[in-house]
Amino acid sequence: MKRRIIYVPLEPYKERYTYQLSAPKIGWLERNWIKFKIDYIRIEGQSLTNTIQFGSVLDACGRGYWACFQIAKLLEMLNKKEITEEDVIYFDDFWHPGISALPYAFHLLNIKPKMYAMLHAQSIDIYDFTYSMRHWMRHFEIGIGKILDGIFVTSTCLKDLCLYAGIGNSDTVHITGLPYNSEEVKERFTANIQRKKQVIYSSRWDKEKCPDFFLKVVEYCLQRRRDIIFVITTSSKKLRSNSFILLDSLNRALEQYPKNLILQEGLSKEEYYRNLLESKIQINTANQDFVSWTLLEATTAGCRPLYPYYLSFPEALGYRDDLMYIKGDIKDAGNKILKYIDVPIQEDYKWIYQYYDTSWKRMFDIMNQ
């Protein structure tokens, strides 16, 4: 390795995938860097709280506080000449408040370390919560795209959206997939779990994830047979949503189908993985997703994915019709559940998650050029 990676991780909240991606000690990327003796240094932030306080995705103030604390550390290192032009700075998230302070310092100090970041969605996605902020955020995104030497994205779909919005260019936006480590996930599995006629729903209970469509699919299936269990999971103490209407719909459904629709709250990762191992199908009904860690965890556990034919999912699922349904079509989604719930798990879906196991290598090779 010619270069040292200066790693700027997301804050590891237990309610989010970041608790493994950028785990307090060693995250998914770091496990590979250590394994292959890659020189890196981790730049910690500082948390305002130990949990998400606002909404379901990010903490409104905590995200900025953590990120700006990291920027302060990087500036201190620059001031002490502890960062050189041979170093590469990598950000877990393209949305990093304060990042524009770095090229300003580079210019005045007459050095230029390379900088890369993973772009997860941003305001280029009409379903993302940041879309309503696009009148000012798009300027930020385009500017950061000019600052960075490379932008990592999950799929062709997301790259196309970046280019359409003027964020980066065809040479700087790279399709690498999400960082993932199936071995770390499997280490948390419980052995000898028996599959049930169970369908698991792992998405947030917010509008862009279309949980109202999921409930319609549940109703469609249970009107035809009552031996299927649908499980809704969350790591939060109580399922949260930005919509009282969606919560009311859920409560009515839970009352209507008390034996077939189960809500499991406050789950640890190990408890959640047990649910995956017990389930035959994981259903996703989202408008907004550019390949998710929930898909990778579920297929690692052997669940059959059932996702909408939309955005980046066809690419991730090999354009296989049996793993997808027509978006918004209750009958198509429901009939595929009714068909495959009786089929024993025979196929190993490792071809899906193993691609993302090697995302780190694609990212590393680009950063090391």
HUGILIN-V795290 format. One record per residue. N is the residue number from 1. RES is the residue in one letter. PHI is phi in whole degrees, 0 to 359 (NA if undefined). PSI is psi as a letter, one per 20 degrees, with the letter a starting at -180 (* if undefined). D_LAST is the distance of its C-alpha to the last C-alpha in whole Angstrom. Layout:
{{N:RES:PHI:PSI:D_LAST} {N:RES:PHI:PSI:D_LAST}}
This chain:
{{1:M:NA:o:10} {2:K:286:h:9} {3:R:246:q:9} {4:R:265:p:12} {5:I:269:p:13} {6:I:261:o:16} {7:Y:268:p:17} {8:V:244:n:20} {9:P:278:q:22} {10:L:292:q:24} {11:E:290:p:28} {12:P:275:n:29} {13:Y:275:p:32} {14:K:296:h:34} {15:E:284:i:35} {16:R:233:r:32} {17:Y:302:h:29} {18:T:295:i:27} {19:Y:294:i:30} {20:Q:250:h:27} {21:L:304:g:24} {22:S:236:l:24} {23:A:312:q:27} {24:P:309:h:29} {25:K:251:f:28} {26:I:225:o:25} {27:G:268:a:24} {28:W:301:g:22} {29:L:293:g:18} {30:E:296:h:19} {31:R:302:g:21} {32:N:286:h:18} {33:W:299:g:16} {34:I:293:g:20} {35:K:302:h:20} {36:F:257:j:17} {37:K:56:l:17} {38:I:268:p:14} {39:D:286:p:15} {40:Y:209:r:16} {41:I:226:p:19} {42:R:261:p:21} {43:I:256:o:22} {44:E:283:q:26} {45:G:261:a:28} {46:Q:223:p:32} {47:S:270:q:34} {48:L:280:h:37} {49:T:221:r:38} {50:N:262:j:37} {51:T:209:r:38} {52:I:286:p:37} {53:Q:260:h:40} {54:F:232:p:40} {55:G:68:a:39} {56:S:240:i:37} {57:V:251:g:34} {58:L:228:q:33} {59:D:278:p:35} {60:A:304:g:36} {61:C:259:h:36} {62:G:298:h:34} {63:R:299:g:31} {64:G:292:h:31} {65:Y:295:g:32} {66:W:301:g:30} {67:A:294:g:27} {68:C:292:h:28} {69:F:296:h:29} {70:Q:294:g:25} {71:I:299:g:25} {72:A:300:g:27} {73:K:294:g:26} {74:L:296:h:22} {75:L:294:h:25} {76:E:297:g:26} {77:M:296:g:23} {78:L:298:g:22} {79:N:297:h:26} {80:K:270:j:26} {81:K:60:k:23} {82:E:267:i:21} {83:I:243:p:18} {84:T:242:r:16} {85:E:291:i:13} {86:E:279:i:11} {87:D:279:q:12} {88:V:238:p:10} {89:I:261:p:14} {90:Y:242:p:14} {91:F:254:p:17} {92:D:298:h:19} {93:D:220:p:21} {94:F:304:h:20} {95:W:281:n:24} {96:H:230:n:24} {97:P:306:p:27} {98:G:89:i:26} {99:I:297:h:23} {100:S:292:i:23} {101:A:292:h:25} {102:L:288:g:21} {103:P:296:h:20} {104:Y:298:g:24} {105:A:293:g:23} {106:F:304:g:20} {107:H:297:g:22} {108:L:288:h:25} {109:L:271:i:23} {110:N:61:l:21} {111:I:227:r:18} {112:K:213:m:15} {113:P:296:q:13} {114:K:282:q:10} {115:M:227:p:12} {116:Y:225:q:12} {117:A:208:q:15} {118:M:269:p:17} {119:L:258:p:20} {120:H:266:h:23} {121:A:198:f:26} {122:Q:73:a:27} {123:S:285:i:30} {124:I:289:i:28} {125:D:263:o:30} {126:I:294:i:34} {127:Y:264:i:35} {128:D:288:q:33} {129:F:296:i:35} {130:T:276:i:33} {131:Y:300:h:34} {132:S:292:i:37} {133:M:263:j:35} {134:R:298:h:33} {135:H:298:h:35} {136:W:246:h:33} {137:M:291:h:30} {138:R:298:h:29} {139:H:297:g:29} {140:F:299:g:27} {141:E:298:g:24} {142:I:296:g:24} {143:G:296:g:23} {144:I:295:h:21} {145:G:300:h:19} {146:K:280:h:19} {147:I:287:g:18} {148:L:284:q:15} {149:D:276:h:11} {150:G:199:q:11} {151:I:236:p:14} {152:F:260:p:15} {153:V:229:r:18} {154:T:275:h:20} {155:S:206:r:22} {156:T:300:g:22} {157:C:302:g:25} {158:L:290:h:23} {159:K:298:g:21} {160:D:300:g:24} {161:L:295:h:25} {162:C:300:g:23} {163:L:294:h:22} {164:Y:297:h:26} {165:A:275:i:26} {166:G:83:k:24} {167:I:265:o:22} {168:G:73:a:18} {169:N:217:a:18} {170:S:298:h:17} {171:D:272:h:13} {172:T:256:i:13} {173:V:264:o:15} {174:H:243:p:13} {175:I:275:o:16} {176:T:241:i:15} {177:G:85:r:19} {178:L:278:q:20} {179:P:297:p:19} {180:Y:203:q:22} {181:N:212:n:24} {182:S:296:h:27} {183:E:295:g:28} {184:E:295:h:28} {185:V:294:g:30} {186:K:296:h:32} {187:E:298:h:33} {188:R:266:i:35} {189:F:287:q:37} {190:T:264:p:41} {191:A:284:q:42} {192:N:56:l:45} {193:I:266:p:45} {194:Q:270:p:47} {195:R:290:q:46} {196:K:246:r:48} {197:K:281:m:49} {198:Q:231:p:47} {199:V:244:p:44} {200:I:249:p:42} {201:Y:242:o:41} {202:S:244:j:38} {203:S:274:r:37} {204:R:296:q:38} {205:W:267:l:42} {206:D:234:r:41} {207:K:307:g:41} {208:E:291:i:38} {209:K:266:i:38} {210:C:56:l:41} {211:P:293:h:43} {212:D:295:h:47} {213:F:294:g:46} {214:F:303:g:45} {215:L:296:h:48} {216:K:292:h:50} {217:V:293:g:48} {218:V:303:g:50} {219:E:299:g:53} {220:Y:302:g:53} {221:C:291:g:52} {222:L:285:i:55} {223:Q:289:i:57} {224:R:255:h:57} {225:R:198:q:57} {226:R:242:k:57} {227:D:252:j:55} {228:I:256:p:52} {229:I:253:p:50} {230:F:249:p:48} {231:V:244:p:46} {232:I:255:p:44} {233:T:240:q:42} {234:T:203:q:41} {235:S:273:i:39} {236:S:290:q:41} {237:K:302:h:45} {238:K:228:q:46} {239:L:301:p:45} {240:R:245:q:44} {241:S:204:q:43} {242:N:276:j:43} {243:S:232:o:46} {244:F:293:h:50} {245:I:296:g:51} {246:L:295:h:48} {247:L:294:g:49} {248:D:297:g:53} {249:S:299:g:52} {250:L:296:g:50} {251:N:299:h:53} {252:R:294:g:56} {253:A:293:h:54} {254:L:297:h:54} {255:E:290:h:58} {256:Q:287:h:58} {257:Y:234:m:56} {258:P:296:h:57} {259:K:264:i:56} {260:N:247:i:53} {261:L:238:o:51} {262:I:243:p:50} {263:L:255:p:48} {264:Q:243:o:46} {265:E:248:r:45} {266:G:64:k:44} {267:L:281:p:42} {268:S:283:r:39} {269:K:300:g:36} {270:E:296:g:38} {271:E:293:h:41} {272:Y:296:g:39} {273:Y:296:h:38} {274:R:298:g:41} {275:N:300:g:42} {276:L:297:g:39} {277:L:293:h:40} {278:E:277:i:44} {279:S:267:q:43} {280:K:264:h:43} {281:I:227:p:41} {282:Q:249:p:39} {283:I:255:p:39} {284:N:237:p:37} {285:T:237:j:39} {286:A:287:q:36} {287:N:282:h:36} {288:Q:247:o:33} {289:D:189:p:30} {290:F:244:m:27} {291:V:69:p:27} {292:S:240:q:28} {293:W:296:h:28} {294:T:297:h:31} {295:L:296:g:31} {296:L:292:g:28} {297:E:295:g:31} {298:A:294:g:34} {299:T:289:h:32} {300:T:298:h:31} {301:A:277:i:35} {302:G:93:j:36} {303:C:290:q:38} {304:R:280:p:38} {305:P:282:q:36} {306:L:227:o:38} {307:Y:234:q:36} {308:P:291:q:37} {309:Y:282:n:36} {310:Y:198:q:34} {311:L:49:c:30} {312:S:269:i:28} {313:F:296:g:30} {314:P:304:g:31} {315:E:297:g:27} {316:A:294:h:27} {317:L:258:j:30} {318:G:64:k:30} {319:Y:56:k:32} {320:R:271:o:35} {321:D:296:h:38} {322:D:287:i:40} {323:L:257:j:37} {324:M:222:r:38} {325:Y:231:r:41} {326:I:294:p:41} {327:K:303:p:40} {328:G:82:i:44} {329:D:262:o:46} {330:I:299:g:48} {331:K:296:g:49} {332:D:296:g:46} {333:A:296:g:45} {334:G:296:g:48} {335:N:295:h:49} {336:K:288:h:45} {337:I:295:g:46} {338:L:299:h:50} {339:K:286:g:48} {340:Y:268:i:46} {341:I:292:h:47} {342:D:267:i:50} {343:V:275:p:47} {344:P:302:q:46} {345:I:290:o:42} {346:Q:244:h:41} {347:E:271:p:38} {348:D:266:p:35} {349:Y:269:k:32} {350:K:296:h:29} {351:W:298:h:28} {352:I:281:g:27} {353:Y:282:h:26} {354:Q:293:h:24} {355:Y:300:h:21} {356:Y:279:h:21} {357:D:300:h:21} {358:T:258:j:17} {359:S:303:g:16} {360:W:303:h:14} {361:K:291:g:12} {362:R:297:g:11} {363:M:296:g:10} {364:F:299:g:9} {365:D:298:h:6} {366:I:292:g:6} {367:M:293:h:6} {368:N:268:j:4} {369:Q:292:*:0}}
